[in-house]
Amino acid sequence: MQEQVLVTVKLPDSSTENLWAIPGQNLHEILVSGGLDTGGSCGGYKHCRKCKVRVLAGGSPLEEEERRHLLPEEIKNGVRLACYCQVNEPVQVELDSVAEATKDGFGGARKGYRYKPRAENRQVYIPGLDPQKPVAIQKRLQTVLPGYQLQLDTANLNSLAALDRAGRPAIELSALIMDGQRVTRVGRDNQPALGMVLDLGTTSLFAGLVDLETGSTLAVCSKTNMQRVYGADVLSRLTYALQEVDGLNRLRQVLINNLNTMITEIFAQAGLDPQALYHVVVAGNPVMLHFFTGVNPAGFSAAPFWGVFSGELQFTGEELGLEPGRALISVLPQIGGFVGADTVAGLLTIANRNRENFLFMDIGTNGEVVVGKKGKMWAASVAAGPAFEGGGISCGMRAGPGAIDRVWLEGESLGFHVLGNTGPRGLCGSGLIDLVASLWQAGYVDENGTFTDLAREKMTVREGPEGAEMVLAEEEQGSALVFTQEDMRRLQLAQAAIRTASDILLEEADLPVGKLERVYLAGTFGSYLNPLSAVATGLLPLVEVARVRNLGNAAARGAREALLANEKRAEATRLAEGINYVELALHPSFNPGFIKNINLSKLPEGYSS
């Protein structure tokens, strides 16, 4: 399991939020990925000098350049520029008047919590058992809890029986009331009521454990989706599920085993009993949700690419083989085609989605794109391939120790930022986009993406097994880090697919790019992506960088909202049903738009980032 570092954030309301980071990440990336705003405006590229936070413990030493941008009093009080502060050990950070938390990340409790708590522990007194006129303890409970449904299991009834003796005076008990209607546990002490969010990604799985009484997050866990052994993308897994004997059941069992392991770990981490888990809300793309439920996914193998279900589904853990068996499992609704519950959950986190013009993008192996125009929405999905996650790229890798996550020009050379205390091992998705933007800016590739004569003069470009390749890092232990001409082609194809999807949806909405008020980037890749690089390479339409917002794991945060408020689950259904799904494979503009968007284009003169 990849090593992670705990970052504890004290928020302006005095509550705390726990975030987990890869060693070597800078504090700005970590806070933004967790849905928190540092006050900076340059995307963490050390230009604006506004991302001031107070570091109470941990963090890399103060750099001389950073010191020049801070007042002596600020340095004395522990103020840091988040973009300079690297995290290699547990860190404690305070966001107060220096920086304001503006989004509800997947984290701790908030004062003035905005939803009515789903769980409540209420103290009750019941009369003791009268030997002359005995009344069952169940009936005595119902008398002191009028209007509530008693839903106590046999184990709970037996534990109450052990307390109930003839002649005993009144008994003080704590009743756990769920959703203001049901009494599900009664005992001597307050009963925990826990919920969980599962985000089923093609590449990674995420779980978050939440207290349904306070709204606080108790623990989180993320693991690689072990279905990868049957294919890196959903199409490969679809082929396996449909062509192999018992293929679907094998894929489902791998996923359920994967999730049960995570559930065991997360409860051990929190030191709590899994039997206190009442509700699990699940988000994911449509194919993953069909795998999860064991429902036939054959409809996704050919046009019109449609699943068996799209509305919200409910199961018990026992029905799906998920532990504990008594928990209610809610699968969030989907939009259609390959646009799933993860997109619906992500949209739930956009407070102004019915009042602004926006572009929402969750970019991965499969890219989901939504355009909103003052409450009306259009959605599409496009296969981008694994390039944005480092797959299929000779120097590509997922974000982790040794991954180059940022690239920039230093004169005629390239500068790198590497995650972790190690040398560079490869480039993750955000580093690859930065690299292409830097090569294009320097004139080291032309509009076709071909290495230029200038690149051969200023950089080390040589012939390799796949043709021309550029050496990014000197040879170490017998191998060099190289970026090949074929890598460039694969990235261009992936970018063209995503960009064409957004162009078509803007066309369907009759919404000019200049009228976009916000561009929202969701998912891990979006969290690290430099918006200026994305615009410069053509991945994003020509928008001002200031309008771009990184949402982090919006799917998990939206699912958390749906877990904590039943009205949010109802809102998710209305949202999914009201979105216009566009099938790009059948759209006449897709092929010509794709061909046009393969080439790189210069930013217009006067463009302001």
C-alpha positions as CSV (number, residue, x, y, z in Angstrom):
1,M,0.0,0.0,0.0
2,Q,1.4,3.4,-1.0
3,E,2.7,5.4,2.0
4,Q,0.5,8.4,2.9
5,V,1.1,11.4,5.2
6,L,-1.6,12.9,7.4
7,V,-2.3,16.6,7.1
8,T,-4.6,18.0,9.9
9,V,-6.3,21.2,8.9
10,K,-7.9,23.5,11.6
11,L,-10.7,25.4,9.9
12,P,-12.0,28.9,10.7
13,D,-15.0,27.5,12.7
14,S,-12.4,25.6,14.9
15,S,-13.4,22.2,13.5
16,T,-10.7,20.0,12.0
17,E,-10.3,18.1,8.7
18,N,-8.0,15.3,8.0
19,L,-6.4,15.0,4.5
20,W,-4.1,12.4,3.2
21,A,-1.1,13.2,0.9
22,I,1.6,11.5,-1.1
23,P,5.0,12.4,0.4
24,G,6.6,15.2,-1.6
25,Q,3.3,17.0,-2.5
26,N,3.2,20.6,-1.8
27,L,0.6,21.9,0.7
28,H,-1.3,23.9,-1.9
29,E,-2.1,20.8,-4.0
30,I,-3.2,18.9,-0.9
31,L,-5.6,21.6,0.4
32,V,-7.1,22.2,-3.1
33,S,-7.6,18.5,-3.6
34,G,-9.4,18.4,-0.3
35,G,-11.8,21.1,-1.5
36,L,-10.2,23.9,0.5
37,D,-9.3,27.3,-0.9
38,T,-5.9,28.8,0.1
39,G,-6.7,32.2,-1.3
40,G,-4.2,31.8,-4.1
41,S,-5.0,32.5,-7.8
42,C,-2.1,31.1,-9.9
43,G,-2.8,27.4,-9.5
44,G,0.1,26.8,-7.2
45,Y,2.8,28.0,-9.6
46,K,4.4,30.4,-7.2
47,H,3.3,33.6,-9.1
48,C,0.6,35.2,-7.0
49,R,2.1,34.9,-3.5
50,K,-1.4,34.8,-2.0
51,C,-1.7,31.2,-0.7
52,K,-0.8,32.1,2.9
53,V,-1.6,29.5,5.6
54,R,-0.3,29.0,9.1
55,V,1.7,25.8,9.6
56,L,1.6,24.7,13.2
57,A,3.8,21.7,12.9
58,G,5.7,19.9,10.1
59,G,6.5,21.0,6.6
60,S,9.7,21.5,4.7
61,P,12.1,24.2,5.8
62,L,11.4,27.8,4.7
63,E,13.1,28.5,1.3
64,E,15.0,31.8,0.8
65,E,12.7,32.8,-2.1
66,E,9.6,32.1,0.0
67,R,11.1,34.1,2.9
68,R,11.4,37.2,0.6
69,H,7.6,37.1,0.0
70,L,6.7,37.1,3.7
71,L,6.8,39.8,6.4
72,P,9.0,39.1,9.4
73,E,5.9,39.0,11.6
74,E,4.3,36.5,9.3
75,I,7.4,34.2,9.5
76,K,7.4,34.5,13.3
77,N,3.8,33.4,13.4
78,G,4.4,30.3,11.2
79,V,2.8,31.7,8.0
80,R,3.9,29.9,4.9
81,L,3.1,30.1,1.2
82,A,1.3,26.8,0.6
83,C,2.8,26.3,-2.8
84,Y,6.4,26.3,-1.4
85,C,5.7,24.1,1.6
86,Q,6.4,20.4,0.9
87,V,4.8,17.6,3.0
88,N,7.0,14.6,3.9
89,E,5.8,14.1,7.4
90,P,2.6,14.7,9.4
91,V,1.6,18.4,9.2
92,Q,-0.8,20.6,11.1
93,V,-2.2,23.6,9.3
94,E,-4.5,26.4,10.4
95,L,-6.8,28.2,8.0
96,D,-8.2,31.3,9.7
97,S,-8.2,34.9,8.7
98,V,-5.1,34.2,6.6
99,A,-7.0,31.8,4.3
100,E,-10.6,30.8,4.2
101,A,-12.1,27.4,3.7
102,T,-14.7,27.8,1.0
103,K,-15.7,24.3,0.0
104,D,-16.9,21.4,2.1
105,G,-14.2,18.8,1.3
106,F,-14.5,15.2,2.2
107,G,-13.5,15.8,5.7
108,G,-14.4,16.8,9.3
109,A,-17.5,18.1,11.0
110,R,-18.6,21.7,10.6
111,K,-20.2,23.9,13.2
112,G,-23.7,25.0,12.0
113,Y,-23.9,21.8,10.0
114,R,-26.4,22.5,7.3
115,Y,-28.3,19.3,7.2
116,K,-30.6,17.9,9.8
117,P,-28.6,15.0,11.4
118,R,-29.8,11.6,10.1
119,A,-29.1,10.0,13.5
120,E,-30.0,11.1,17.0
121,N,-29.3,9.5,20.4
122,R,-32.2,10.3,22.8
123,Q,-32.1,9.5,26.5
124,V,-35.3,7.7,27.7
125,Y,-36.5,6.3,31.0
126,I,-38.7,3.2,31.0
127,P,-40.5,1.8,34.0
128,G,-39.0,-1.3,35.6
129,L,-40.8,-4.7,35.2
130,D,-43.8,-4.8,37.5
131,P,-44.1,-8.4,38.9
132,Q,-47.8,-7.8,39.5
133,K,-48.7,-6.3,36.1
134,P,-45.8,-7.3,33.8
135,V,-45.5,-5.4,30.5
136,A,-43.0,-6.5,27.8
137,I,-40.0,-4.2,27.5
138,Q,-40.7,-3.7,23.8
139,K,-44.1,-2.2,24.7
140,R,-42.7,0.0,27.5
141,L,-40.2,1.3,25.0
142,Q,-42.9,2.1,22.5
143,T,-44.9,3.9,25.2
144,V,-42.0,6.3,26.0
145,L,-41.2,6.7,22.3
146,P,-44.6,7.4,20.8
147,G,-44.8,7.9,17.0
148,Y,-41.5,6.1,16.3
149,Q,-41.1,2.7,14.6
150,L,-39.2,0.2,16.7
151,Q,-36.9,-1.8,14.5
152,L,-34.7,-3.7,17.0
153,D,-33.0,-6.9,16.0
154,T,-32.9,-10.0,18.1
155,A,-29.5,-9.3,19.5
156,N,-30.6,-5.9,20.7
157,L,-33.8,-7.4,22.3
158,N,-31.7,-10.0,24.1
159,S,-29.3,-7.4,25.5
160,L,-32.4,-5.4,26.8
161,A,-33.8,-8.6,28.3
162,A,-30.6,-9.0,30.4
163,L,-31.2,-5.5,31.9
164,D,-34.9,-6.2,32.7
165,R,-35.5,-7.8,36.1
166,A,-38.7,-7.9,38.2
167,G,-38.8,-5.2,40.8
168,R,-36.0,-3.1,39.2
169,P,-36.7,0.7,39.2
170,A,-36.8,2.8,36.1
171,I,-34.1,2.1,33.6
172,E,-32.2,4.9,31.8
173,L,-31.5,4.0,28.2
174,S,-30.2,5.7,25.0
175,A,-32.4,5.2,21.9
176,L,-30.8,5.6,18.4
177,I,-33.4,7.3,16.2
178,M,-32.7,7.2,12.4
179,D,-34.2,9.8,10.0
180,G,-36.5,11.1,12.7
181,Q,-38.7,7.9,12.3
182,R,-37.0,4.6,13.3
183,V,-35.6,3.4,16.5
184,T,-32.9,1.0,15.5
185,R,-30.8,0.4,18.6
186,V,-31.4,0.8,22.3
187,G,-28.8,0.4,25.0
188,R,-27.2,1.7,28.1
189,D,-24.8,4.0,26.2
190,N,-25.1,6.2,23.1
191,Q,-25.2,4.1,20.0
192,P,-22.9,5.0,17.0
193,A,-24.7,5.4,13.7
194,L,-22.2,5.3,10.8
195,G,-22.5,5.8,7.0
196,M,-20.1,5.1,4.2
197,V,-19.4,6.5,0.8
198,L,-17.9,4.2,-1.9
199,D,-16.6,5.8,-5.2
200,L,-16.0,3.0,-7.7
201,G,-13.5,4.2,-10.2
202,T,-12.1,2.1,-13.0
203,T,-8.5,2.6,-11.7
204,S,-9.0,3.4,-8.0
205,L,-11.6,2.7,-5.3
206,F,-12.4,5.2,-2.5
207,A,-14.2,4.7,0.8
208,G,-15.1,7.3,3.4
209,L,-16.6,6.5,6.9
210,V,-19.0,9.2,8.2
211,D,-20.7,9.8,11.5
212,L,-24.4,10.2,10.7
213,E,-25.1,12.1,13.9
214,T,-22.4,14.8,13.6
215,G,-21.6,14.7,9.9
216,S,-17.9,14.3,10.6
217,T,-15.6,12.0,8.6
218,L,-14.0,9.4,10.7
219,A,-11.6,7.6,8.3
220,V,-10.9,7.3,4.6
221,C,-9.3,4.5,2.5
222,S,-8.2,4.3,-1.1
223,K,-7.0,1.3,-3.0
224,T,-6.2,0.2,-6.5
225,N,-9.2,-1.5,-8.3
226,M,-8.0,-5.1,-8.5
227,Q,-10.2,-5.7,-11.5
228,R,-7.2,-4.3,-13.4
229,V,-5.9,-7.8,-13.8
230,Y,-8.8,-8.3,-16.3
231,G,-8.1,-5.1,-18.2
232,A,-7.0,-1.5,-17.5
233,D,-10.2,0.0,-18.9
234,V,-13.9,-0.7,-18.8
235,L,-14.0,-1.9,-22.4
236,S,-11.4,-4.6,-21.8
237,R,-13.3,-5.7,-18.7
238,L,-16.6,-5.7,-20.6
239,T,-15.0,-8.1,-23.2
240,Y,-13.9,-10.4,-20.4
241,A,-17.3,-10.3,-18.6
242,L,-19.2,-11.1,-21.8
243,Q,-16.8,-13.6,-23.5
244,E,-15.5,-15.6,-20.6
245,V,-17.5,-18.3,-18.8
246,D,-18.6,-16.8,-15.5
247,G,-16.6,-13.7,-16.4
248,L,-19.1,-11.2,-14.9
249,N,-19.3,-13.1,-11.6
250,R,-15.5,-13.2,-11.4
251,L,-15.2,-9.5,-12.0
252,R,-18.0,-8.8,-9.4
253,Q,-16.4,-11.0,-6.8
254,V,-13.0,-9.4,-7.2
255,L,-14.6,-6.0,-6.7
256,I,-16.6,-7.1,-3.6
257,N,-13.6,-8.7,-2.0
258,N,-11.6,-5.5,-2.7
259,L,-14.3,-3.4,-1.0
260,N,-14.7,-5.8,2.0
261,T,-11.0,-5.5,2.6
262,M,-11.2,-1.7,2.5
263,I,-14.2,-1.8,4.9
264,T,-12.3,-4.0,7.3
265,E,-9.3,-1.6,7.2
266,I,-11.4,1.5,7.6
267,F,-13.2,0.3,10.7
268,A,-9.9,-0.9,12.2
269,Q,-8.5,2.5,11.5
270,A,-11.4,4.2,13.2
271,G,-11.6,1.6,16.0
272,L,-15.3,1.1,15.6
273,D,-17.7,-1.9,15.1
274,P,-18.8,-2.5,11.5
275,Q,-22.3,-3.5,12.9
276,A,-22.8,0.2,13.5
277,L,-22.8,0.8,9.7
278,Y,-26.4,1.7,8.6
279,H,-26.1,3.2,5.1
280,V,-23.7,3.0,2.2
281,V,-24.0,5.4,-0.8
282,V,-22.3,4.3,-4.0
283,A,-21.1,6.3,-6.9
284,G,-19.3,5.2,-10.0
285,N,-19.4,5.0,-13.8
286,P,-22.3,2.9,-15.3
287,V,-20.1,-0.1,-16.2
288,M,-18.6,-0.3,-12.7
289,L,-22.1,-0.1,-11.1
290,H,-23.3,-3.0,-13.3
291,F,-20.2,-5.0,-12.2
292,F,-20.9,-4.0,-8.6
293,T,-24.5,-5.2,-8.7
294,G,-23.9,-8.2,-10.9
295,V,-26.3,-6.9,-13.5
296,N,-25.6,-7.8,-17.2
297,P,-23.5,-5.0,-18.8
298,A,-23.9,-6.3,-22.4
299,G,-25.7,-3.1,-23.4
300,F,-22.5,-1.1,-23.1
301,S,-20.7,-3.2,-25.7
302,A,-22.4,-1.7,-28.7
303,A,-24.5,1.3,-29.7
304,P,-26.7,2.8,-28.3
305,F,-24.5,2.0,-25.2
306,W,-27.2,1.7,-22.6
307,G,-27.4,-0.2,-19.3
308,V,-30.1,-2.2,-17.7
309,F,-30.7,0.4,-15.0
310,S,-30.1,4.1,-14.6
311,G,-32.2,5.2,-11.6
312,E,-31.3,4.8,-7.9
313,L,-31.2,1.2,-6.7
314,Q,-31.3,-0.1,-3.1
315,F,-30.0,-3.4,-1.7
316,T,-28.9,-4.8,1.6
317,G,-25.2,-5.6,2.1
318,E,-26.2,-9.3,2.4
319,E,-27.8,-9.2,-1.1
320,L,-24.5,-8.0,-2.6
321,G,-22.1,-9.9,-0.4
322,L,-20.9,-6.6,1.2
323,E,-20.1,-6.5,4.9
324,P,-21.9,-5.9,7.1
325,G,-25.0,-7.6,5.7
326,R,-27.5,-5.5,7.5
327,A,-26.4,-2.1,6.0
328,L,-28.6,-0.4,3.4
329,I,-26.8,0.1,0.1
330,S,-28.0,3.0,-2.2
331,V,-26.6,3.2,-5.7
332,L,-27.0,6.7,-7.0
333,P,-28.8,7.4,-10.3
334,Q,-27.0,7.8,-13.6
335,I,-27.5,10.0,-16.6
336,G,-27.1,7.6,-19.5
337,G,-24.6,5.9,-21.8
338,F,-21.2,5.9,-20.0
339,V,-22.1,9.0,-17.9
340,G,-22.8,7.7,-14.4
341,A,-23.5,8.3,-10.8
342,D,-20.0,9.7,-10.3
343,T,-20.9,12.6,-12.6
344,V,-24.3,13.1,-10.9
345,A,-22.5,13.2,-7.5
346,G,-19.9,15.6,-8.8
347,L,-22.6,18.0,-10.0
348,L,-24.3,17.9,-6.6
349,T,-21.2,19.8,-5.2
350,I,-21.7,22.8,-7.6
351,A,-23.9,25.1,-5.6
352,N,-24.6,27.5,-8.5
353,R,-25.2,24.9,-11.2
354,N,-28.8,26.2,-11.9
355,R,-27.7,29.8,-12.1
356,E,-24.5,29.9,-14.1
357,N,-23.0,28.8,-17.4
358,F,-20.4,26.1,-16.7
359,L,-18.3,23.3,-18.2
360,F,-17.8,20.3,-15.9
361,M,-15.1,17.8,-16.8
362,D,-13.9,14.6,-15.1
363,I,-11.0,13.4,-17.2
364,G,-9.6,9.9,-16.9
365,T,-9.5,6.8,-19.1
366,N,-13.1,7.7,-19.8
367,G,-13.9,11.4,-19.9
368,E,-17.3,12.7,-18.7
369,V,-18.2,16.2,-19.8
370,V,-21.3,18.3,-18.8
371,V,-22.3,21.8,-20.1
372,G,-24.7,23.8,-18.0
373,K,-26.6,26.8,-19.2
374,K,-28.6,28.5,-16.5
375,G,-30.2,25.3,-15.3
376,K,-30.3,23.3,-18.5
377,M,-27.6,20.7,-18.9
378,W,-26.1,18.5,-21.6
379,A,-23.8,15.5,-20.9
380,A,-21.5,13.2,-22.9
381,S,-18.8,10.6,-22.4
382,V,-15.8,10.0,-24.5
383,A,-13.1,7.3,-24.5
384,A,-9.8,9.1,-23.9
385,G,-7.6,6.1,-23.3
386,P,-5.2,5.7,-20.3
387,A,-2.8,8.5,-21.4
388,F,-4.0,11.0,-18.8
389,E,-3.2,8.5,-16.1
390,G,0.2,7.7,-17.5
391,G,-0.9,4.6,-19.3
392,G,0.4,3.8,-22.8
393,I,3.1,6.5,-22.4
394,S,6.7,5.3,-22.3
395,C,7.5,7.5,-19.4
396,G,4.0,7.5,-17.9
397,M,3.1,6.5,-14.4
398,R,0.4,7.2,-11.8
399,A,0.9,10.0,-9.2
400,G,3.2,8.6,-6.6
401,P,6.8,8.8,-5.3
402,G,9.1,9.6,-8.3
403,A,6.3,11.0,-10.5
404,I,7.0,14.3,-12.2
405,D,3.7,16.2,-11.6
406,R,4.8,19.7,-12.8
407,V,7.0,20.8,-15.7
408,W,8.0,24.4,-16.7
409,L,10.5,26.2,-18.8
410,E,13.7,27.5,-17.3
411,G,15.2,29.5,-20.1
412,E,15.7,26.9,-22.8
413,S,15.6,24.0,-20.5
414,L,12.9,22.2,-18.6
415,G,12.3,22.3,-14.8
416,F,10.6,19.5,-12.9
417,H,8.8,18.9,-9.6
418,V,9.0,15.3,-8.4
419,L,6.7,13.8,-5.8
420,G,8.4,12.1,-2.8
421,N,12.0,12.1,-1.7
422,T,13.4,10.4,-4.8
423,G,14.6,11.0,-8.3
424,P,12.3,11.2,-11.3
425,R,10.8,7.8,-12.4
426,G,8.2,9.0,-14.9
427,L,5.5,11.6,-15.5
428,C,1.9,11.5,-14.3
429,G,-1.0,13.0,-16.2
430,S,-0.6,16.6,-15.0
431,G,3.2,16.5,-15.7
432,L,2.5,15.2,-19.2
433,I,0.2,18.1,-20.0
434,D,2.7,20.6,-18.5
435,L,5.4,19.0,-20.7
436,V,3.5,19.3,-23.9
437,A,2.6,23.0,-23.1
438,S,6.3,23.7,-22.3
439,L,7.5,22.1,-25.5
440,W,4.9,23.9,-27.5
441,Q,5.8,27.3,-25.9
442,A,9.5,26.8,-26.5
443,G,9.0,25.8,-30.1
444,Y,10.3,22.3,-29.5
445,V,7.3,20.8,-31.2
446,D,5.3,22.1,-34.1
447,E,1.5,22.3,-34.5
448,N,1.5,18.7,-35.6
449,G,3.3,17.7,-32.4
450,T,6.5,16.8,-34.2
451,F,9.9,17.5,-32.6
452,T,11.4,20.5,-34.3
453,D,15.0,21.2,-35.4
454,L,15.2,23.6,-32.5
455,A,14.4,20.8,-30.1
456,R,17.2,18.7,-31.6
457,E,19.5,21.7,-31.2
458,K,18.6,22.7,-27.6
459,M,17.5,19.3,-26.1
460,T,18.7,15.7,-26.4
461,V,16.7,14.1,-29.2
462,R,17.7,10.8,-30.4
463,E,16.4,7.8,-32.3
464,G,14.8,5.1,-30.2
465,P,12.7,1.9,-30.7
466,E,9.6,4.0,-31.5
467,G,11.4,6.6,-33.6
468,A,12.4,10.0,-32.2
469,E,12.6,10.4,-28.5
470,M,13.5,13.3,-26.2
471,V,15.7,12.6,-23.1
472,L,14.1,14.3,-20.1
473,A,16.4,13.1,-17.4
474,E,19.9,11.8,-17.6
475,E,20.5,8.0,-17.6
476,E,20.5,6.6,-14.1
477,Q,21.2,2.9,-13.5
478,G,21.2,2.2,-17.2
479,S,17.9,3.8,-18.3
480,A,16.9,7.3,-19.3
481,L,13.6,9.0,-18.8
482,V,12.4,9.7,-22.4
483,F,9.3,11.2,-24.1
484,T,8.8,9.8,-27.5
485,Q,7.1,11.0,-30.7
486,E,4.6,8.2,-30.2
487,D,3.9,9.4,-26.7
488,M,3.1,12.9,-28.1
489,R,0.7,11.3,-30.6
490,R,-1.2,9.4,-27.9
491,L,-1.6,12.5,-25.8
492,Q,-2.8,14.5,-28.8
493,L,-5.5,11.9,-29.6
494,A,-6.6,11.8,-25.9
495,Q,-6.8,15.6,-25.8
496,A,-8.6,15.9,-29.1
497,A,-11.3,13.5,-27.8
498,I,-11.9,15.4,-24.6
499,R,-11.8,18.8,-26.3
500,T,-14.2,17.7,-29.1
501,A,-16.7,16.5,-26.5
502,S,-16.8,19.9,-24.8
503,D,-17.0,21.7,-28.2
504,I,-20.0,19.6,-29.2
505,L,-21.9,20.1,-25.9
506,L,-21.3,23.9,-26.1
507,E,-22.7,23.7,-29.6
508,E,-25.7,21.8,-28.4
509,A,-26.3,24.3,-25.7
510,D,-25.8,27.2,-28.1
511,L,-23.3,28.6,-25.6
512,P,-20.2,30.5,-26.8
513,V,-17.0,29.8,-24.9
514,G,-16.8,33.5,-24.0
515,K,-20.1,33.1,-22.0
516,L,-18.7,30.3,-19.8
517,E,-18.5,31.6,-16.2
518,R,-16.8,28.5,-14.7
519,V,-14.9,25.5,-15.8
520,Y,-14.9,22.7,-13.1
521,L,-12.2,20.0,-13.2
522,A,-13.1,16.9,-11.1
523,G,-11.1,13.8,-10.2
524,T,-7.5,13.2,-9.3
525,F,-6.2,14.3,-12.7
526,G,-8.2,17.6,-12.5
527,S,-6.9,18.3,-9.0
528,Y,-3.3,18.5,-10.2
529,L,-3.8,19.9,-13.7
530,N,-2.4,23.4,-14.4
531,P,-5.2,25.2,-16.1
532,L,-2.9,27.4,-18.2
533,S,-1.2,24.3,-19.6
534,A,-4.6,22.7,-20.4
535,V,-5.7,25.8,-22.3
536,A,-2.3,26.2,-24.0
537,T,-2.4,22.6,-25.4
538,G,-6.1,22.8,-26.3
539,L,-7.4,20.3,-23.8
540,L,-9.6,23.1,-22.4
541,P,-11.5,25.7,-24.5
542,L,-10.0,29.2,-24.6
543,V,-11.2,30.5,-21.1
544,E,-9.5,32.7,-18.6
545,V,-7.6,30.6,-16.1
546,A,-9.2,32.5,-13.2
547,R,-12.5,30.8,-14.2
548,V,-11.2,27.3,-13.7
549,R,-11.8,25.5,-10.5
550,N,-10.3,22.2,-9.3
551,L,-13.0,20.2,-7.4
552,G,-10.8,17.3,-6.3
553,N,-12.8,14.1,-5.6
554,A,-16.2,15.7,-6.3
555,A,-17.8,12.3,-6.8
556,A,-17.0,11.2,-3.2
557,R,-18.0,14.6,-1.8
558,G,-21.3,14.6,-3.7
559,A,-22.0,11.1,-2.5
560,R,-21.3,12.2,1.0
561,E,-23.9,14.9,0.7
562,A,-26.4,12.3,-0.5
563,L,-25.5,10.1,2.4
564,L,-26.0,12.9,5.0
565,A,-29.3,14.1,3.6
566,N,-32.1,12.1,2.1
567,E,-33.3,15.2,0.2
568,K,-29.9,15.3,-1.6
569,R,-30.5,11.8,-2.8
570,A,-33.9,12.9,-4.2
571,E,-32.1,15.9,-5.7
572,A,-29.7,13.5,-7.4
573,T,-32.6,11.7,-9.1
574,R,-34.1,14.9,-10.3
575,L,-30.7,16.1,-11.6
576,A,-30.0,12.9,-13.5
577,E,-33.4,12.8,-15.1
578,G,-33.2,16.4,-16.3
579,I,-29.9,16.2,-18.2
580,N,-29.8,15.8,-21.9
581,Y,-27.5,12.9,-22.9
582,V,-25.6,13.3,-26.2
583,E,-24.2,10.2,-27.9
584,L,-21.0,11.5,-29.5
585,A,-20.5,8.4,-31.6
586,L,-23.6,9.3,-33.6
587,H,-23.0,13.1,-33.7
588,P,-22.1,14.5,-37.1
589,S,-19.6,17.0,-35.6
590,F,-17.5,14.5,-33.8
591,N,-15.2,13.2,-36.5
592,P,-14.4,16.6,-38.2
593,G,-14.0,18.2,-34.7
594,F,-11.7,15.4,-33.6
595,I,-9.4,15.8,-36.6
596,K,-9.3,19.6,-36.1
597,N,-8.5,19.3,-32.4
598,I,-5.6,16.9,-32.9
599,N,-3.3,19.8,-33.9
600,L,-1.9,22.3,-31.4
601,S,-2.8,25.9,-31.9
602,K,-1.2,29.2,-30.7
603,L,-3.0,31.2,-28.0
604,P,-4.5,34.3,-29.6
605,E,-2.6,37.6,-29.2
606,G,-3.8,39.4,-26.1
607,Y,-5.0,36.3,-24.4
608,S,-4.9,36.9,-20.6
609,S,-4.5,34.0,-18.2
